């Protein structure tokens, strides 16, 4: 029997909670409060975003240790507003492979987390998602390091909504895709970061959803594993899935993307065909 152990206080529970929230969103049709009126989007749109912003309120100074907190006891720690996304609007068509690029900190991952239902956008933001989504964000975050690879497969797949019978039937496929056959009975705390991400990706790809949110899934892995991912992308495109990919890989964008959106300093700079936008992005 596989179960969740909340033996850690704080960070571990938060990380697992975030994984559960993001992965459970893959099991439902997203109908957020910030829904766009139907006359603003086309019938064939998979995702429509209008005037979306996200602001974080960050403390002016770090007080992480007990000593720092005692020294500043009674002194108010002012919070400063940091706008990560600033009034962005775009539309993604059904069956489109849509790439998102931009420098680190430009807001790419924040956008995917909003679409996945992890973050709430600022008041007045509007977006609609037509269909179920499978978010592959921060893969491996929810793995319990004290459990083995096998146990984490069953735990993670159960969170994703698969039944025990479905996991049993797909277990060998998951292991073979992750290429860690000899380490499934080893505790995940002994895995490299690449091994953890590969296993998490292999599990997450089992979700059957028409819309896929992928955040830097190619960042970890050797050439052979990346080619496996590329073959999977080809299959998804043939099946007519809508794919939103955040990556710094220009080659991947050229190979798969129908259109690319460039985000610069929290705002959309341009949306167009891969060749034109990559030339501008690389030249920045």
Secondary structure, DSSP 4 states (H G I P E B T S, - for coil): -------S-SHHHHHHHHHHHHHHGGGSB---SSPPPGGGS-TTEEEEEEEEEEEEEEESS---SHHHHHHTTTS---EEEEEEEEEEEEEEETT-EEEEE--TTSSHHHHHHHHTTSSPPPTT-EEEE-SBEEEE-STTTT--TTSBHHHHHHHHHHHHT--HHHHHHHHHHHHHHHT-GGGTTSBGGGS-HHHHHHHHHHHHTT---SEEEEESTTSSS-HHHHHHHHHHHHHHHHTT-EEEEE-S-HHHHHHH-SEEEEEETTEEEEEE-HHHHHHHHHH-
